[in-house]
Amino acid sequence: MRRGLKISLVTLTGAALTLSASACGGKKAETGGGGGGDGKKTVKVGLAYDIGGRGDKSFNDAAYTGLEKVKSSLNLDIKDIEATKGESDNDKVQRLDLLAKSGYNPVIAVGFAYAGPLGKVAKNYPNTKFAIVDDSSVKAPNVANLVFAEEQGSFLVGAAAALKSKSGKIGFIGGVDTPLIKKFEAGYVAGAKKVKPSVKIDIKYISRGTDFSGFTDPAKGKTVAEGQYDGGADVVYHAAGLSGVGLFQAAAEKKKFAIGVDSDQYLTAEAAQKPYIITSMLKRVDTAVFNFVESASKGSAQSGPVTFDLKNEGIAYSTANADAVKDVQAKLDELKQQIIDGKITVPTK
């Protein structure tokens, strides 16, 4: 794992809140950028992770990549805070409140689970700019909703899965059965059916309801993937966070294909798994985080929905495994352009 050190810093109102200072090569990530001797106000950027946190090689790591760019390109102070397994909304409220009252501005909440907590905290800090990734329900003049057209990217990798399948059966693994993950499923199914109407799709969810462990359980992810492969699927796509690591393990052992999500998971997979990862649906959370911080640091942060899609390159598919994707790339690019041009409307349900 290429991530840095996690350092416990404070305990707030009796609840243990782990704050991790982003690190590189063992050094604390907090820098003196943006302020100091020239009298300018220091801009401090705070980010609160979703369940799974750094090291998931997916959604949260994409957010961290954006934060790393904030530090290296904008030279701003940064602090990131991990979520804890089984935490309550009150824990999230305290985490966001801690960042805001400590002078971090802007503050970014990663994941739709922060919607309720952010709604409570943002009104108490009207001069702080907040952003939430993957949620459009929090409406406040100081909150930006960074949302994505996941269905568009999933459409493209669904087409890739159907085109690469020799058995005529493919699979989808969702971490948790939520409206957001249903967008991934809807796009994937539509893309597969577009290029191969006869394709069969095995859809499985690891957990449902308020049980978010489906995003953090590689062992269950592997078990589900093994069942799909044994059932005849020869390509499986996941939208399951850290649980997707189990899919890649199963793919390598069964010598079947897999498709990653959010980050380019071919780049972070183990060497033995790489040949079996055709592509990844890229959800540029890193771009969203960086762009929001850059605009906030200039005093021009947007509020309300900010959408990232194929047209503005906030959504894409990976070509890192060139040998695996080259035979379908021309078709995927054709479909991509049709979506951008409005000739194909991808369903979200």
N, C-alpha and C positions, 0 to 999 in steps of 0.2 A: 504493500500500500504506500502510495507516494505522499500521503498527507502529513501534516505537521503535528506538533505537540499540542496536547490539550491541557490547560492549566486551570485548576480550580481557584477562583479568586474571591468569591463572596458568598455569604449566606444572607438571604433577604427574608425578613419577617418570619423566621423559623423554617422556611422552606428552602431546602438546599438547591441553589441554582448554579449549575456549572457554567462558568464562562470560559470559553477557549480563546486564547489569543492566537490568531493565525500565525503560523511559523514557517520558516523556510530554512532548512539546514540547522534547525535547533535554535534559531534566533527569534526573539519576540517580534511579532509583526507590527506592533505599534511603532509608528515613525513620527518624526517631528514635522511632517509635511504640512504645508498650508498655513503655517503661522510662525510664531517665534519672534525673533529680533526685529523683523520688519514692521511689527505692530499689527499685522493682519490677523483677523480672527481665524483660528484653526478650525477647519472643517473635519469633523469626526463622523465616520460612517459606521452605523451599527446594523448587523444582520442576524436574524434569528432563524435557525434551521427548522425544517420539518422533521418528523419522526424518521429515523434512519441516519440523519446527519451526514457529516463528512465521511467519506470512505464508502459511500453507497455505489460509486462509479456510475452514477446516473443523475437523478434530479438535483439532489443537494450538492453533489460535486460540480455540477454545471453552475450553480449559484456561486460556489466558492471560486471557480475559475474567473467569473466576472469580478468577484471581490479582489482576487489577486491582481487583476488588470487595473482595478481602481488604485491599488497601492503602487504598482509599478509605473503606470502611465500618468496618473493624476497626482501621485505623491501625497495621498491623504491618509490620515489616521484611520485605522479600521479595527473593529472588534466583532467577532462572531460568537454566537452562543448556541450551544447544542440543546436540542429537546431531549426529554427523558422518556423512556418507555412507560406507558400507562399513565402519563401525566394528565392533569385536568385543565380545563379552560382557565382556571384561576392561575395555574402555573404559567400559562402563556401570557396572561395579563401582567403578571409580575415581571416576566422577562422583558416584555416590551416597555413597561413602565420604567424598569431599571435603566434601559438604554436611553429613553427619552429624558428622564430627569438627570442622567449623568452627562447630558450635553451632546449626545449623539444625534446628528441631524444632517442628512436624512437617516431614517430607520426603515429597513426592509424586512418584511415578514414573508418567509418562504413557505407557501402552501395554503390551500383553502381552509385548513383547520384553524388558521388564525383569524378567520373572518369575524366571528363574534368577539374575541378578545381585542382585536384591533379597533372594532367599532367603539368599544368602551374607552380605550386608551387615547385614540386620536382626538376625541373631543376635549380631553384634559390638557392637550398640548397643541393648541391651535397654530403656534408658530413653528412647529416641527413638521417637516415633510415626511410622509410615510408612503410606502408602496407595499402592496401585497401581490404575490405571485399566484396566479391560477384562481383568482376570485374577482367577480365583478359586482358582488352584493354590497360591499362596504362603500357607502356614498357619503363623502365628506369633502370639503374644499381643500383639505390638506392631504388627501389620499389618492394615489395613482393605482389603478387596477391593471396589472401587467398580465394580460391574457393572451392565449395562443390558439391558433387554428390547428390543434392536434389532429383533427380529423383529416386535414389535407395531407400531412406527412404520413399518417397511417394509411391513407388511400394508396399512396405510392408504394409503401413497403408491402401492403396487401397484394398489390399487383405483382411485385417482385416475388412474393411467396408463391402465388399461384403459377407464375411463369416458371419458377425454378422447381416446382413440385413434380415428381414423377409418379407419385401414387395417386394424385388427384385429391389428396386430403391434407389440410394444413391445420394449425392450431393457434389459439390466442389464449394467453394467460393474463388475467387482470389481477392486480394485487388486492384491491378492495372494490366491491360492487358499488360504485358511486356514480353520479351523473358525469363527473369529469372523466373517469376511466371508460364510461360508456361511449364517450366521444371517440376514444382510440378504437374501441371495438367497432363502432359504426363505420368509421373510415376504412378500417382494415377489411371488413367484410365487403364493403362497396367496391374497393379497389380490386380485391380478388375476383369478385363476380364480374367486374367490368371486362377483365381480360380472359376469364375462363368461367363462364356461367355455370358449368357443371361441377365446379370445385366444391368439396365438402369442407366445412369448417367446424372444428371441435373447440368450443368456447368454455373455459373454466375460470372461476374466480377462487382465490385462495381464502378470502374471508369476506364477510358481509356486515352490513349495519355499522355499528360504532366500533367494531373490532378492526383496528388498523394494523394488526400484526401481519397482515398479508403483504405489507410493504417492507417487512424487516425479517423475513424468515426464508433464507436460502434453502434450508432443508425441505420445507414444504414446496417451495418452487421447483426443486428438483424432482420431488415425488410426483407432482402434477405433470411436469414435462415428460417424465418417464412413462406415465400412463398414456399421454397423448401419442408419444412415439410408438409405444407398444400397440396402440389402437390403430396405427396405420398412417398417422401424420408424419410427413418428412420435412416439414418446415414449421417452426413455431415462433411466434412474435410475443413478446411480453411487454406489459405496462405495469410493472410490479416493483419498481424501485430495487432495493437491495435483494429482494427475493429472486430477481432475475439472474443473479449469480448462479443459482441452482439450475436454471435453464441451460446455461452454457456448459455446466458440468455434465448434465445429462446428454446434451448434444454431442459433446466430444466422446463420451462413453458409448453412445448409440451410433455414432458416426452419421448423424442427421444434421440438418441445417437449423440455425437459429437466427433471429433478428433482434437487435438491441433497441434501446429507447433513450431519449433525452440527450445523453452524451454519446460520443462515438465509442461504443463499447468494444469494438475491435481493438482499439488502441490500448485499452487497459486490461484486456483479457489475458489469461495465461497462454503461453506459446502453444500448448497442445489444443487449445480451444479456438484459436484464431482462424484456422482453415474452415471452420464450420459456421462462422458468423458472416452471413452474406452482406449485411448492411445494418445500419441503425437509423431509426427515425430521430432526426436531430431537432430538438426543441431548444432554441437558443436562449435559455435562461441566463446564460453568461452575458449575452448581448443586452438583454432586457435590464439586468442589474447594472451593468456598466453605463448604459445610456441614461438610465434614470439618475444615477449618482452624478454623472457628468453634468446633466441639465440642472440638477438641484444645486450643485456647487457653483453654478453660474447664475443662480437665482431665477431659473426659467423652468422649473419642474412642472410637468403637466399634472392635472388631477383628472379623475375619472378614467374610463377605459382607454388603454393603450394596447392595440392588438398587433401581434406578431404572426405573420403568415408566410406563404410561399412567395408572395409578391415582394415583400420587403425583406426577404431572406431570414425571417425569424423562425422559419420552419424549413427543413431540408431533409435530404437523405444522404447517408455517408457512402463515399466511394473508396474508402481506405483499403478495403479488401478488393482491389481492382480485378483480380483473377475471378472472384466469385460473382461480381456484379456486372462485368463487362458485357455479357451476352444479353442482358436485359436493360442496360442503361439507356439505350436509344429510345426504347418504348417508354421507360419511366420519364424521360425528359419530355417526350411528346405529351404524355398525360399531364405532367407538371404545367406545361405551357397552356394546355386546354383549361386547366383549373384557373390559372392566372388570367386568362382571357375571358373567363366566365362561361365557357362552353360546357364545362362540367361543374355542377354544384354538388359538393360532397355533403352527405347527411351527417348530422351530429347525434342522431338518436337511432 
